[in-house]
Amino acid sequence: MSEYIVEMRNITKRFPGIVANDDVTIQIKKGEVYALLGENGAGKSTLMSMLFGMYEPDVGEIYVRGNREIISSPSYATSLYIGMVHQHFKLVSNYTIAENIIMGIEPMKRFLGLLPYVDIKSANEEIARLSSEYGLEVDPTKRICDVPVSVQQRVEILKMLYRDADILIFDEPTAVLTPQEIEFLLKIIEGLKKAGKTVILITHKLEEIKKVADRCAILNRGKVIDVMDVRNTSTAEMASKMVGREISSERKKAGARYGEEVLVVQHLTVKDDNGFDIVKNVSLCVRQGEIVAVAGVAGNGQVELADAIAGFKKVSSGKIVLNGKEIANKTIRGRIQSGISYIPEDRQSYGLVLDFSLAENLVLKKYNQEPYARKGIRNQQEVELFSERLQKNYDIRSARGNQTIVRSMSGGNQQKAIIAREVEQDSSLIIFVQPTRGLDVGAIHNIHNQILAERDKGKAILLVSLELDEVMALADTIAVMYNGQILTCEDATSLSIDEVGQYMMGVVNI
């Protein structure tokens, strides 16, 4: 019997214009948490997609429990007790939790011994038992569209456990979670390990690896650079190997030089889809050369505030003034033309047209302007030159350059594309909502520098972030939202990280 539950030997996988995996060998022991660490586009997800049967390797062999396997489909991988939680969940939104979990292996009964039907009652009971056993509390009768992202992730994990998977692959599992939800998920992973499961964790978040992983394979541009014992390796060493250079933890931030008020929000109220106030009588302003960071625990109205300013949410009452002009009743395009760039929280639903090419997405807000179009006719050469410049300047990696369909790109490179497009708008106000979610340490460092560079050019920056370290590192002014209201708005130098954290939890007497 092999020492390893999974071996991938000399794996090579090519796509048009790119080698995603180049002679990769990894060996994973039963019952360990094995991390795959690498930059966006390093080949981590592609490698695990082959283990789960979504691709087949061009070269190399896969062994599971000592047996060589040709894993030709996800259903065959499932028969080998391999499960995978994808970065972008594979759920049917108008089905219940139970219906999503049992899909394809529905328990059947026969009415009067003749007519077959799905035994949803026993499925609900089994899912409730599993969710209780592993600390993944869900209501099996609720529809996916009615539950938050963190619950949807639990559903994906339960799909694997319902199928008796003992090799569990997590692809960027914390990219869409709040800090509190991340801590809960890491405890779940520890619980799965104690239950004898083998966990493969695809990530680029070093602190998470330090908390739960036993060993870590580092990928860089499709190659395995090193396999390290996590306990005996520093995060700085992992980071430098991941990006191929040392990442300085120090960031030079020049003193702020404030200019005129660019954005003034007065007594703004926004309602949610159920008619309840989610933003309540909020007022704030952002000046030229200033980063105003809105901090808060997820769900306290900060994203809705940004959406209302950008035009994605309807304003119930109050004013939004941009460069001295009221814009609350303008269309989204009207606000863009008035000088707003917007990096949304949900990159796939609101930031990109997934089935357009990379070039088309990068020129999305300029396609009807010269030199990219004249008299309604697109100048493709100018579009492609513009796209190539942004790819180079913002390190956007893709298989086929301009022709790459954005849906096929890694989540991190999708995010880089949105940020490149919005910064290149040269708007007077740039709104960043969770700008570094799903990005590796090198990309985060670069984007933080880009945000500071735009601020130093005199742009007004509104930053919405759940990452408290990010807020403290970048902000000139910090506004903390709780239950739809701003509890405090002060100069960043006058607030400690502990004070901001207390405001985020609703403490007002500090």
C-alpha positions in Angstrom: 0.0 0.0 0.0 1.3 3.4 -1.0 2.2 5.9 1.7 0.2 8.5 -0.3 -3.5 8.7 -0.8 -3.0 11.0 -3.9 0.0 11.2 -6.2 0.1 13.3 -9.3 3.3 12.5 -11.2 4.9 14.7 -13.9 1.7 16.4 -14.8 1.7 18.8 -17.7 -1.4 20.6 -19.0 -1.4 23.0 -21.9 -4.0 25.4 -23.1 -3.7 27.6 -26.3 -0.9 30.0 -25.6 -0.1 28.9 -22.1 1.4 25.9 -20.1 -0.8 25.8 -17.0 1.1 23.0 -15.3 4.6 22.1 -16.2 5.9 18.7 -15.1 4.2 18.9 -11.7 4.6 16.2 -9.1 2.8 16.3 -5.7 2.3 13.5 -3.1 -0.4 13.8 -0.4 -0.6 11.7 2.7 -3.9 10.4 4.1 -5.4 12.6 6.8 -3.2 15.7 6.2 -4.1 19.2 5.2 -2.0 19.9 2.1 -2.0 23.4 0.8 -1.3 24.5 -2.8 0.1 28.1 -2.6 0.7 30.3 -5.6 0.0 33.6 -7.3 -3.2 34.1 -9.3 -2.8 32.1 -12.5 0.0 29.9 -11.1 -1.9 26.7 -12.1 -3.3 25.6 -8.7 -7.0 25.3 -9.8 -6.0 23.6 -13.1 -4.0 21.0 -11.2 -6.9 20.1 -8.9 -9.4 20.3 -11.7 -7.6 17.3 -13.2 -7.8 15.4 -9.9 -11.5 16.1 -10.0 -11.9 15.0 -13.6 -12.8 18.4 -15.2 -9.6 18.2 -17.3 -7.3 15.4 -18.3 -3.5 15.9 -18.2 -1.6 16.0 -21.5 1.3 14.3 -19.8 1.6 12.5 -16.5 -0.1 10.0 -14.2 -2.6 10.2 -11.3 -2.6 7.6 -8.5 -5.4 7.4 -5.9 -4.8 5.1 -2.9 -1.9 3.5 -4.8 -3.9 2.7 -8.0 -3.3 4.5 -11.3 -6.5 6.2 -12.4 -7.7 7.9 -15.5 -10.2 10.4 -14.1 -12.3 11.3 -17.1 -15.2 13.1 -15.3 -16.3 14.5 -12.0 -18.7 11.6 -11.6 -15.7 9.2 -11.8 -13.8 11.3 -9.3 -16.9 11.1 -7.0 -16.8 7.3 -7.3 -13.2 7.5 -6.0 -14.6 9.5 -3.0 -13.0 12.8 -4.2 -15.0 16.0 -3.7 -14.3 19.6 -4.7 -15.7 22.9 -3.5 -15.1 25.4 -6.4 -14.2 29.0 -5.9 -17.4 30.0 -7.7 -20.1 27.6 -6.3 -21.9 25.1 -8.5 -25.4 25.5 -7.1 -28.9 25.9 -8.6 -30.2 29.0 -6.9 -34.0 28.2 -7.0 -33.5 24.7 -5.6 -33.5 24.0 -1.9 -30.3 23.1 0.0 -31.4 19.5 0.1 -32.2 19.3 -3.6 -28.7 20.7 -4.4 -27.0 18.2 -2.2 -28.8 15.1 -3.4 -28.8 16.1 -7.1 -27.8 13.1 -9.2 -28.0 10.6 -6.4 -31.6 11.2 -5.2 -32.9 8.6 -2.7 -36.0 7.0 -4.3 -39.1 5.4 -3.0 -42.2 3.9 -4.8 -45.7 5.1 -4.2 -47.9 1.9 -3.8 -44.9 0.0 -4.9 -45.2 1.3 -8.4 -44.6 5.0 -9.0 -41.1 6.2 -8.2 -40.6 9.5 -6.3 -37.7 11.3 -4.5 -37.7 10.6 -0.8 -37.0 14.2 0.2 -38.0 13.6 3.8 -35.2 11.1 4.4 -32.8 13.3 2.5 -33.6 16.3 4.7 -33.1 14.1 7.8 -29.7 12.8 6.6 -28.5 16.3 5.7 -29.6 17.7 9.0 -27.6 14.8 10.7 -24.5 15.4 8.6 -24.6 19.2 9.2 -24.9 18.7 12.9 -22.1 16.1 13.0 -19.6 18.4 11.2 -20.8 21.7 12.6 -22.2 22.9 9.3 -25.6 24.0 10.5 -28.1 24.5 7.6 -31.8 24.3 7.1 -32.2 21.7 4.2 -35.6 23.2 3.2 -34.3 26.7 2.4 -33.6 27.8 -1.2 -30.1 28.7 -2.2 -31.2 32.2 -3.4 -32.4 32.9 0.2 -29.2 32.1 2.1 -25.9 34.0 2.4 -22.6 33.0 0.7 -21.2 31.4 3.9 -24.2 29.0 4.0 -23.9 28.3 0.3 -20.3 27.2 1.0 -21.5 24.8 3.7 -23.9 23.3 1.2 -20.9 22.6 -1.2 -19.1 20.9 1.7 -22.1 18.9 2.6 -22.5 17.8 -1.1 -19.0 16.2 -0.7 -19.8 14.6 2.7 -23.2 13.3 1.5 -21.3 11.4 -1.2 -18.8 10.0 1.4 -15.9 11.9 0.0 -12.7 11.4 2.0 -10.4 13.5 -0.3 -11.8 17.1 -0.1 -10.5 19.8 -2.4 -11.2 23.5 -1.4 -10.5 26.0 -4.1 -9.9 29.5 -2.6 -12.6 28.8 0.1 -12.2 32.1 1.9 -12.2 34.5 -1.0 -15.9 35.4 -0.5 -16.1 35.2 3.3 -16.0 37.8 6.1 -13.2 37.5 8.7 -15.6 35.8 11.2 -16.8 33.3 8.6 -13.2 32.6 7.7 -12.4 31.6 11.3 -15.4 29.4 11.3 -14.4 27.6 8.1 -10.9 27.0 9.4 -12.4 25.3 12.4 -14.5 23.2 10.1 -11.3 22.1 8.1 -9.6 21.2 11.4 -12.7 19.1 12.3 -12.6 17.3 8.9 -8.9 16.5 9.5 -9.7 15.0 12.9 -12.5 12.9 11.3 -9.8 11.3 9.1 -10.5 13.3 5.9 -7.7 14.4 3.6 -8.0 18.1 2.8 -6.3 19.8 -0.2 -6.5 23.6 0.3 -5.9 25.9 -2.7 -5.1 29.4 -1.5 -2.7 32.3 -1.5 -3.5 33.5 2.1 -0.5 32.7 4.1 -2.0 33.2 7.6 -4.7 30.6 6.8 -2.0 28.1 5.7 -0.1 28.6 9.0 -3.3 27.9 11.0 -4.4 24.7 9.4 -2.0 23.2 6.9 0.6 20.5 7.5 2.6 20.8 4.3 2.5 23.3 1.5 3.5 23.0 -2.2 4.4 26.3 -3.8 3.6 26.8 -7.5 5.0 29.6 -9.6 4.0 29.9 -13.3 2.9 26.3 -13.5 6.0 24.7 -11.8 6.4 23.3 -8.3 9.1 25.5 -6.7 9.2 23.8 -3.3 7.3 21.6 -0.8 7.6 22.9 2.7 6.7 21.9 6.2 4.4 24.7 7.3 5.2 24.5 11.0 8.9 25.2 10.3 8.5 27.9 7.6 7.8 31.6 8.0 5.1 33.4 6.0 7.8 35.7 4.7 9.7 32.8 3.2 6.5 31.3 1.7 5.6 34.7 0.2 9.0 35.3 -1.4 9.0 31.8 -3.0 5.4 32.3 -4.2 6.0 35.5 -6.1 9.7 34.9 -6.9 10.9 38.0 -5.0 10.8 39.4 -1.5 7.7 41.3 -0.6 8.4 44.3 1.6 5.9 44.7 4.5 6.7 48.4 4.6 4.8 50.7 2.4 5.8 54.3 1.8 2.7 56.5 2.3 3.2 60.2 1.8 1.4 62.7 3.9 -2.1 63.6 2.6 -2.6 66.8 0.7 -6.3 67.5 0.6 -8.0 69.5 -2.1 -11.6 70.4 -2.8 -14.5 68.2 -1.8 -15.2 65.7 -4.6 -18.0 63.6 -3.1 -20.5 64.9 -0.5 -23.2 62.5 0.8 -25.9 64.1 2.8 -28.5 62.3 5.0 -28.6 59.3 2.6 -31.1 56.5 3.2 -31.3 53.3 1.1 -33.7 50.5 1.4 -33.1 46.8 0.9 -35.2 44.5 -1.3 -37.6 44.0 1.5 -38.2 47.7 2.1 -36.1 48.0 5.3 -33.6 50.8 5.7 -30.1 49.3 5.1 -28.3 52.7 5.0 -29.7 55.1 7.5 -29.2 58.9 7.3 -25.5 58.6 6.3 -23.4 61.7 5.7 -19.8 61.9 4.6 -17.4 63.6 2.2 -14.3 62.6 0.3 -11.8 65.3 -0.8 -9.2 65.3 -3.5 -6.1 63.4 -2.4 -7.9 61.6 0.4 -8.7 57.9 1.1 -11.8 57.6 3.1 -12.2 53.9 4.2 -15.6 52.6 5.3 -15.0 49.8 7.8 -17.6 47.4 9.3 -18.6 43.8 9.7 -20.3 42.5 6.5 -24.0 43.3 6.2 -24.0 46.6 8.0 -24.8 48.7 4.9 -21.3 49.7 3.7 -21.6 47.9 0.3 -25.1 49.3 -0.2 -23.8 52.8 0.5 -21.2 52.3 -2.3 -23.8 50.8 -4.6 -26.1 53.8 -4.1 -23.3 56.3 -4.9 -22.4 54.3 -8.1 -26.1 54.0 -9.1 -26.7 50.3 -8.5 -29.1 51.0 -5.6 -32.0 53.4 -5.6 -31.8 56.3 -3.1 -34.7 56.5 -0.8 -33.8 60.0 0.5 -30.8 62.3 0.8 -28.3 63.8 -1.6 -25.2 62.6 -3.5 -23.2 65.5 -4.8 -20.2 64.9 -7.1 -18.0 67.9 -8.0 -20.7 70.2 -6.9 -23.5 68.6 -8.9 -26.4 66.5 -7.6 -26.2 63.0 -9.2 -28.7 60.9 -7.1 -31.1 60.8 -10.1 -28.6 60.1 -12.8 -28.2 56.8 -14.6 -25.1 54.6 -14.1 -23.7 55.8 -17.4 -24.4 59.4 -16.4 -22.5 58.9 -13.1 -19.6 57.4 -15.0 -19.5 60.4 -17.3 -19.6 62.7 -14.3 -16.4 61.1 -13.0 -17.0 57.9 -11.0 -15.0 54.7 -11.4 -16.4 51.7 -9.5 -14.8 48.4 -8.5 -17.8 46.3 -7.3 -17.7 43.6 -4.6 -19.2 41.0 -7.0 -16.7 41.0 -9.9 -18.6 38.3 -11.9 -22.2 39.7 -11.7 -21.4 43.4 -11.9 -17.8 43.9 -12.9 -17.4 41.9 -16.1 -19.2 40.5 -19.0 -18.0 36.9 -18.6 -18.5 35.7 -22.2 -16.8 38.8 -23.7 -13.1 38.7 -24.5 -10.5 40.3 -22.2 -10.0 43.2 -24.7 -13.7 43.8 -24.9 -14.0 44.0 -21.1 -11.0 46.3 -20.7 -12.5 48.8 -23.2 -16.0 48.4 -21.9 -16.3 52.0 -20.7 -14.4 53.6 -23.6 -15.7 51.5 -26.6 -17.8 54.3 -28.0 -15.1 57.0 -27.7 -12.3 58.0 -29.9 -9.8 56.5 -30.8 -11.5 53.2 -30.0 -14.5 54.1 -32.3 -15.3 56.6 -34.9 -18.9 57.3 -36.2 -20.1 54.1 -34.5 -17.4 51.9 -36.1 -14.9 50.2 -33.7 -11.2 50.7 -34.3 -10.1 47.1 -33.4 -6.4 48.0 -33.6 -6.7 50.7 -31.0 -8.8 48.5 -28.8 -6.1 45.8 -28.8 -3.3 48.2 -28.2 -5.1 49.6 -25.2 -5.8 46.1 -23.9 -2.2 45.0 -24.3 -1.0 48.1 -22.4 -3.3 47.4 -19.5 -2.3 43.7 -19.4 1.3 44.7 -19.2 0.9 47.5 -16.7 -1.4 45.6 -14.3 0.1 42.1 -14.7 -3.1 40.6 -16.0 -2.3 37.0 -17.0 -4.4 34.9 -19.4 -4.1 32.1 -21.9 -4.8 33.9 -25.1 -4.2 37.6 -24.4 -6.8 39.9 -25.9 -8.8 37.0 -27.2 -9.1 35.2 -23.8 -12.8 34.8 -22.8 -12.9 36.3 -19.3 -14.9 33.5 -17.9 -11.9 31.2 -18.3 -9.5 33.4 -16.3 -8.7 33.0 -12.7 -10.6 35.0 -10.2 -7.6 37.1 -9.3 -6.8 38.0 -12.8 -10.5 38.9 -13.4 -10.1 41.3 -10.4 -7.0 42.8 -11.9 -8.8 43.5 -15.2 -11.6 45.4 -13.4 -9.2 47.5 -11.4 -7.1 48.3 -14.5 -10.2 49.4 -16.5 -11.6 51.5 -13.7 -8.3 53.2 -12.8 -7.7 54.0 -16.5 -11.0 55.9 -16.6 -9.1 58.8 -14.9 -12.2 59.6 -12.8 -12.2 62.2 -10.0 -13.7 59.6 -7.6 -12.7 56.0 -7.5 -14.8 53.6 -5.3 -13.0 50.4 -4.3 -15.2 47.7 -2.7 -13.2 44.8 -1.5 -10.5 45.5 -4.1 -8.0 42.8 -2.9 -10.5 40.0 -2.3 -9.2 36.8 -3.9 -5.8 38.2 -4.7 -2.4 36.9 -3.8 0.1 38.7 -1.5 2.1 40.1 -4.5 -1.0 41.4 -6.2 -2.4 42.9 -3.0 0.9 44.8 -2.5 0.7 46.1 -6.1 -3.0 47.2 -5.8 -2.4 49.0 -2.5 0.4 50.9 -4.2 -1.9 51.7 -7.1 -4.5 53.0 -4.7 -2.0 55.2 -2.9 -0.6 56.4 -6.3 -4.1 57.5 -7.4 -4.6 59.3 -4.1 -1.3 61.1 -4.5 -2.4 62.2 -8.0 -5.3 64.1 -6.3 -8.0 61.5 -6.8 -10.7 61.1 -4.2 -10.8 57.4 -3.0 -13.7 55.8 -1.2 -12.5 52.3 0.0 -15.0 49.7 1.4 -13.1 46.8 3.0 -13.7 44.0 5.5 -10.0 43.7 6.0 -9.1 45.8 9.0 -5.4 45.7 8.2 -6.1 47.1 4.8 -8.2 49.9 6.2 -5.5 50.8 8.7 -2.7 50.7 6.1 -4.4 52.9 3.5 -6.9 55.2 5.1 -6.5 58.9 5.7 -10.0 59.0 7.2 -11.9 56.1 8.7 -15.7 55.8 8.9 -17.1 52.8 10.7 -20.6 51.6 9.8 -22.8 49.6 12.2 -26.4 48.7 11.5 -26.6 51.1 8.6 -25.3 54.1 10.4 -21.9 55.7 10.7 -20.8 55.5 14.3 -17.6 57.5 13.9 -15.7 59.3 11.1 -12.3 60.4 12.2 -8.7 61.0 11.0 -7.1 57.6 10.7 -4.1 58.6 12.9 -6.5 59.2 15.9 -8.0 55.7 15.8 -6.2 52.5 17.0 -7.0 49.1 15.4 -8.7 48.0 18.6 -10.9 51.1 18.7 -12.0 50.5 15.0 -12.8 46.9 15.9 -14.9 48.0 18.9 -16.9 50.4 16.7 -17.4 47.6 14.2 -19.1 45.6 16.9 -21.4 48.5 17.8 -19.6 49.9 20.9 -20.1 53.7 21.0 -18.7 54.7 24.4 -14.9 54.3 23.7 
